[in-house]
Amino acid sequence: MSSSTKSKSRKAASQPNQFEGLTASSVAARMPAWVQCPELVVPIAETRDQVRNLENATPAELRAITKQRLRQEIDFIGNERFSSAREGKRIFAEELGLAERQTALGIAAIRRSGVDLPIHLGRLCEAPLLKPEQERLLFERMNYLLQQAAIHRSVLYPDRPSRHRLELIELYVALADWHRDRIVEANLRLVFSIVKKFVNPNNNFDELLSDGIVALIRGVEKFDFDRGFRFSTYATQVVRRNAYRTVVLRQQERQKVMGGLQDMDIDIGEEERESAISEKRWHELRSRLSVMLGDLDRREKFIIRARFSLGSHRRVHTLQSLADRLGVSKERVRQLERRAMDKLRAMAGTTDLAELEG
């Protein structure tokens, strides 16, 4: 397949009108024969609890579920072959042959991490690496199942809800997630090996690992299996970039909070400025600052957070931008900021920060 064709198939997955012309009558709401194949026996058994039985659902409940499903996009990497009526039978006819999980692999991953971790984390790394053909088949099945779910979603109508169609969509999505999880499990040792290089006193392994797993899952969902590359190459770049970005953002946030503490005349000590603040002290300072901000009124709190890029604010906002947001003049924002800073300085002056030292 040419690169231009692949690009078109990938873009099609995000277009809302890709199934234009399909109707409920042209897409039968019945279980296809390939769902009964031996390859799906285990996945169906292991996802049974994730698929709701809507047999006793009322019409009102079905309408509500339909509306909820229509609000949830189903993204997948499309492929021209998926349009074939026989594709499901072909994809699930081949034996996947996944190897059993191995406790020794998890223990080895913990030892190689070089970090003092609880042994139970090793269970995350017990899945053996995938062979190229297994990896490709898992990606192909996952995206095909998501495409089938998206097709049925495209012909949902809240006024005429279909219980069978809703159950089919839930089944396809659950099976797709099962195949996705097999890919994720097989690549978790890769995440361990990458994030351990970013561990330092301000960035602990657990948080970096959690962020890395989320990045890995996003990578699985965006990977185009038909390009001929191994997923590990792509995943390495995704997880590494995510870890680097996480470390940089946290460092920037610390610097902004440190600057805010200094502006409030809270002396954290010259030694603490030059060296990394311990994780415990950092959280204590954040907690104390959060308590003080909680004593400000709604507008003052918003202005301080926006001006010092705290909380959900990822950049420093100008007085004018805040004036536009609040519907007041720029000078009024300046007055509110000054009043808030005076309150914080007063609170800092009466707060005993001695226990935070050291």
Secondary structure by P-SEA (a helix, b strand, c coil): ccaaaaaaaaaaaacccccccccccccccccccccccccaaaaaaaacccccccccccaaaaaaaaaaaaabbbbbbccccccccaaaaaaaccccccccccaaaaaaaaaacccccccccccccccccccaaaaaaaaaaaaaaaaaaaaaaaacccccccaaaaaaaaaaaaaaaaaaaaaaaacaaaaaacccccccccccaaaaaaaaaaaaaaaaaaccccccccaaaaaaaaaaaaaaaaaaaaaaaaaaaaaaaaaacccccaaaaaccccaaaaaaaaaaaaaaaaaccaaaaaaaaaaaccccccccccaaaaaaaacccaaaaaaaaaaaaaaaaaaaaacccccccc
